[in-house]
Amino acid sequence: QVQLVESGGALVQPGGSLRLSCAASGFTFSTHAMSWYRQAPGKGRGLVARITSDSRTNYLDFVRGRFTISRDNAKSTVHLQMSSLKPEDTAVYFCHARAFPWSDGYWGQGTQVTVSS
């Protein structure tokens, strides 16, 4: 049974930092690209950052330089370190795993990040 369990979401002030984690189980973590997506209220779900099975990373422009994605294959965990948070970063953040670019992959249930003073 595949599971992706996100944690670390919280209410944080603008300019603050958060670290999101996603614990994976039920599949071969090391062979999957892992991604973080986010969905703000009233908007669609969009990619934030991805790390491939060989640890190459890519970021969307609006988070590059502020967010860092990393993975720990020994613990089957992917992290998203977020800093210099802005109110527009407020969203539900979802973890996603896929073996191939054409795969539907697996989704977590999401964790809420709220950036507000």
C-alpha positions as CSV (number, residue, x, y, z in Angstrom):
1,Q,0.0,0.0,0.0
2,V,1.5,3.3,-1.2
3,Q,1.6,6.1,1.3
4,L,2.9,9.6,1.2
5,V,2.5,11.5,4.4
6,E,3.3,15.2,4.5
7,S,4.1,17.1,7.7
8,G,5.5,20.4,8.8
9,G,2.8,22.8,7.6
10,A,2.0,25.7,9.9
11,L,1.1,29.3,10.3
12,V,4.2,31.5,9.9
13,Q,4.9,35.2,9.6
14,P,6.1,36.8,6.4
15,G,9.9,36.4,6.1
16,G,9.8,33.2,8.2
17,S,10.9,29.7,7.4
18,L,9.4,26.2,7.4
19,R,10.5,22.7,6.6
20,L,8.1,20.4,5.1
21,S,8.6,16.6,5.1
22,C,7.1,13.8,3.2
23,A,7.5,10.2,4.4
24,A,7.0,7.6,1.7
25,S,6.2,3.9,1.9
26,G,4.9,1.1,-0.2
27,F,7.1,1.6,-3.3
28,T,10.8,1.8,-4.2
29,F,11.5,5.4,-3.1
30,S,15.0,5.7,-4.6
31,T,13.8,5.1,-8.1
32,H,11.1,7.7,-8.1
33,A,11.3,11.4,-8.8
34,M,9.8,13.3,-5.9
35,S,8.0,16.7,-6.2
36,W,6.2,19.3,-4.2
37,Y,3.1,20.9,-5.6
38,R,0.9,23.5,-4.0
39,Q,-2.7,24.6,-4.4
40,A,-3.8,28.0,-3.1
41,P,-7.5,28.7,-2.4
42,G,-9.5,28.9,-5.6
43,K,-6.5,28.0,-7.8
44,G,-5.2,24.9,-9.5
45,R,-2.5,22.7,-8.2
46,G,1.0,23.6,-9.6
47,L,4.5,22.3,-9.4
48,V,6.9,24.0,-6.9
49,A,10.0,21.9,-7.0
50,R,11.2,18.4,-8.2
51,I,14.1,16.2,-7.3
52,T,14.9,13.3,-9.6
53,S,16.0,9.8,-8.6
54,D,19.6,10.9,-9.1
55,S,19.1,14.1,-7.1
56,R,18.9,16.6,-9.9
57,T,16.6,19.5,-8.9
58,N,14.5,22.0,-10.6
59,Y,12.4,24.9,-9.2
60,L,9.7,27.1,-10.5
61,D,10.9,30.7,-10.8
62,F,8.7,32.0,-8.0
63,V,10.5,29.9,-5.4
64,R,14.0,29.6,-6.8
65,G,16.5,30.9,-4.3
66,R,14.0,30.7,-1.4
67,F,13.1,27.0,-1.4
68,T,15.3,23.9,-1.4
69,I,14.2,20.4,-2.1
70,S,16.2,17.4,-0.8
71,R,15.8,13.7,-0.4
72,D,17.0,11.0,2.0
73,N,16.7,7.7,0.3
74,A,17.8,5.8,3.4
75,K,14.7,7.2,5.2
76,S,12.4,7.4,2.1
77,T,11.8,11.0,2.9
78,V,11.7,14.2,0.8
79,H,12.0,17.7,2.4
80,L,11.1,21.2,1.2
81,Q,13.0,23.9,3.1
82,M,11.2,27.1,2.7
83,S,12.6,30.5,3.7
84,S,11.7,34.2,3.1
85,L,8.1,33.1,3.0
86,K,5.6,35.5,1.5
87,P,1.8,35.6,1.9
88,E,1.4,34.4,-1.7
89,D,3.1,31.1,-0.6
90,T,0.0,30.3,1.4
91,A,-1.4,27.0,0.0
92,V,-1.8,23.4,0.7
93,Y,1.5,21.7,-0.2
94,F,1.3,18.2,-1.7
95,C,4.0,15.6,-2.1
96,H,4.1,13.6,-5.3
97,A,6.1,10.6,-6.5
98,R,6.5,9.2,-10.0
99,A,8.7,6.6,-11.6
100,F,8.5,8.0,-15.1
101,P,7.5,11.3,-16.6
102,W,4.4,9.8,-18.2
103,S,3.3,8.1,-14.9
104,D,0.4,9.4,-12.9
105,G,2.3,8.7,-9.8
106,Y,1.2,9.0,-6.2
107,W,-0.1,11.9,-4.1
108,G,-0.1,12.7,-0.4
109,Q,-3.0,14.3,1.4
110,G,-1.4,17.7,1.7
111,T,-0.2,20.0,4.5
112,Q,-1.4,23.5,5.0
113,V,1.1,26.4,4.9
114,T,-0.3,29.8,5.9
115,V,1.9,32.9,5.7
116,S,0.4,35.8,7.5
117,S,1.1,38.4,10.1
